Structure formats: C-alpha cells, structure tokens
Amino acid sequence: MLKIIQKETNRYATQQINKRKREGPLTPKYVFAQRNTVSLQEIKKFFVIIIHMSTLQKSFLQDYWSLLPIIQAPYAASVGMCQDRFLMLLAMFHLKNDAKVTRGQPGKIRLVTETLITKFQDVYTLEKQLTIEEAICPF
C-alpha cells in the first residue's frame, strides 16, 4: 500500500509541476520548484509525523518544528523530515489517480479501506458474542 501511495504522490506532484510550468516559469519560492521524487522512506516518515500530530495538538503545523521553548516539540524534526518537505508531501499526497476515479464513488480511499479491512480481518476475528459498552456509544 505504501508503494502505491509513493507512486501516486510522485505522479500527482509531476502533474502539478508540469501544469505550473505551462503557466510560466517556476519561481524559487514555489514550494515544488526544488522537488525531488518522494521515497518510500519519506512516506513512512510522513505517516509517523501524522500519527505523532494526532497525539499532540498544536495550533499550527509549523509549531511541530518550532524552536521556541514554550511550544517546542522536537519529535517531528527528530524523525528526519524538515518542515518544508513535510508541507510539500502534505500538499501532494495522493492515493489514486484522479483520472481513474468515477464521480460518486469513494474510489480515492477504496485502496486504503480495503487494505485495512483485509489486514484487520487477518489479525482479529470477532467472537459469536460481542458486547459494546453503552458509555462509549454517542446518543
């Protein structure tokens, strides 16, 4: 699944860069002007940072790389991905080619949901009697 995400992210980034180039030359400040292809290792680091962000809430994405002592959270930087690269990946993150997705279908996330469901079913099988605590169900 990660290799497919890597391939689709690289494909989408290339499409966006080529689209921008047709509109005019890329300025050095354009975040994708210095783009290299995304490696599988970077996709893994990207997900590690996303999971970390879900456990530690900050007001702004840039705060995860801040050096200010009052808001410093050094974990994101210690993973080995700079803020600019993370933001580039976030902007170009893609699961499926838009041209292959038909309207009205959850086609973009189908790969992820089907893969996760299959993996979860391999690891855990529900017993005949399953109880759900009422306290965890919203009314």
N, C-alpha and C positions, 0 to 999 in steps of 0.2 A: 504494500500500500504506500509506503514512504517513497519508493522509487517512482510510482505513478505520480505522486504529488510533486516530486522533484521535476519530473519530465513536464508536467502540465504548467508548473510555475515558470520554468525556463521558457516554454513555448509562449506563454502569455506575455512574459516580460519582453521577449523578442518582438512579438506583435506590437506591443505598446511603443517600444523604442522605434521600430520602423515607421509606425504611424506618426510619431513625433518628428522623425527625420523628414518625412514627406511634407510636413507643415513648415519646416525650416530647420536650420542647424540647432543642435542641442547646445544649450549654454552649460558652462561648467557647474553652475549651481543646480541644474536639473539633476534630481536625485539618481536618475538612471544613466546619466552620461558616462559614469565610470563603472558601469555594471560588468561583473563577471558572471559566468554561469553559476547557478546555485548547486552546491554539492550535497550529497546525501547527509554528510556530517552536519552541514549547516541547517538542513531541515530538522534534524534531531535536536540541535541546539535551540532552534526556533521553538519547537514544541516544549522543550524543558523550560524555557523562559516564560512561555504562555501559561504553563501549569504553575510555575512559581508565582506569576502575577495573579493567578486566581486565589492564592493563599495569602497574599499581601497586597491589600488595596492601596493604591496611590491615586492622587488627583489627576496626574498627567503621565503619559507614557515615559516622557523624558526623566521623570523623577526616579525611575528604576536605575538610571545610570548617574544620578546626581552625586556630586562630591560634597555637597553641603552637609555638615554633620547632623543637622536637625532632621533631614529627610533621607539621609544616605541609606541605601540598600545595596550593598556591594555584590550580591549574588549574581545579578544579571550580567554585570561586567566580568565577573569571575568565570562565567561559562565560556567566555572566549568569543563573544559576538558584540561588536560595537553598536551603539545606538543607531547610527545611520544605516548600517547593514540590516538591523532588525526592522527598522521602519520601511526599508526598501522591500524586504521579504513580506512584510505585512501588507504593503500596497499591491504586490504582485502575486500573492498567494492564490493558487488556483487548484481546484480539484478535478475539473473536467473541461474539455474543450467546449467553448460556448456554441460552436457551430454544430456540435453533435447533440445538443440538448434541445428537446422539443418543448414548446411552451406548455405550461400547465402540469408538467411533471417535476417531481423533486429530483431530477436527473443529476444535478450538480453534487448532491450529497449522497446519492444512492450507493456509490462505491464505498464510502465510509460506513454508512449504516449497515449495509450487507456484510461487510468485512467484520465489523464489530459484533454484530449479532451471531455470525458464524463462530467467531472466536469465543464469545461468551457461552454459547451453547456447548462448545467443546469442553470448556472448563467446568461449567456448572449445570447440573440437571435438576430441575425442580422436583421435589418430592410430591407425592399424591396430596398430602395435607400441608397447605401453606397458610400461615396466619399473618395478617398485616395489622400492625398496631394502629388503632384508631387515632392516636395522638399525632401520628406523622402524616395523616391524610387531611389536606385542607378541605374545608366545607364549602 
